Each structure stands twice: as C-alpha cells, then as structure tokens.
Amino acid sequence: MQRRDDESVNRGEQVERAEREAAKQRLLEQAEAERVPVEDTTRAVPDRRWRSDHR
C-alpha cells in the first residue's frame, strides 16, 4: 500500500509542476503581448519651469 501512496504523491507533484510551468508560460506570453517596443516610446523631457536656476 505504501508504494501506491508514493506514486500518488509523485503524480500530484508532476501535475503541480506542469500547472506551474503552464502558468509561467501564460504570464510570459501576456507580458510579451503587452510589451512596448523601445522605438514606440518617447523620451521624457523635464519641465523647464521647475528648474531651480530658471528664476
């Protein structure tokens, strides 16, 4: 009976590992889909009104 319990635990661990890997892949795919290419970003330009030497 002990061997069957060990196999059940082993199988459960394998299922959990597969689920974690699938979740990781979904997150990576979502992040890639939401990624903004560098070429599409604009460079931030500081607002000159707030510079201390501009008085």
C-alpha positions in Angstrom: 0.0 0.0 0.0 2.9 2.4 0.7 4.1 2.1 -2.9 0.7 3.3 -4.3 0.7 6.3 -1.9 4.2 7.2 -3.1 3.0 7.0 -6.7 0.0 9.3 -5.9 2.3 11.9 -4.3 4.7 11.6 -7.3 1.8 12.1 -9.7 0.5 15.0 -7.7 3.9 16.7 -7.8 4.2 16.2 -11.6 0.7 17.7 -12.1 1.6 20.7 -9.9 4.9 21.2 -11.8 3.1 21.1 -15.1 0.5 23.6 -13.9 3.2 26.0 -12.6 5.0 25.7 -15.9 1.8 26.4 -17.9 1.0 29.4 -15.7 4.6 30.7 -16.2 4.2 30.4 -20.0 0.9 32.3 -19.9 2.5 35.1 -17.9 5.4 35.3 -20.3 3.1 35.3 -23.3 0.9 38.1 -21.7 4.0 40.2 -20.9 5.3 39.8 -24.4 1.9 40.8 -25.8 1.8 43.9 -23.6 5.4 44.9 -24.2 6.0 48.3 -25.9 8.9 48.3 -28.3 11.6 50.9 -27.5 11.1 52.6 -30.8 7.5 53.4 -29.8 8.4 55.1 -26.5 9.2 58.8 -26.2 12.0 60.2 -24.1 10.9 62.1 -21.1 11.8 65.8 -21.2 12.0 67.7 -17.9 9.6 70.6 -17.4 11.9 73.6 -17.5 9.6 75.7 -15.4 10.7 73.7 -12.3 14.4 74.1 -12.8 16.0 75.9 -9.8 18.2 78.1 -12.0 15.3 79.4 -14.0 14.3 82.2 -11.7 
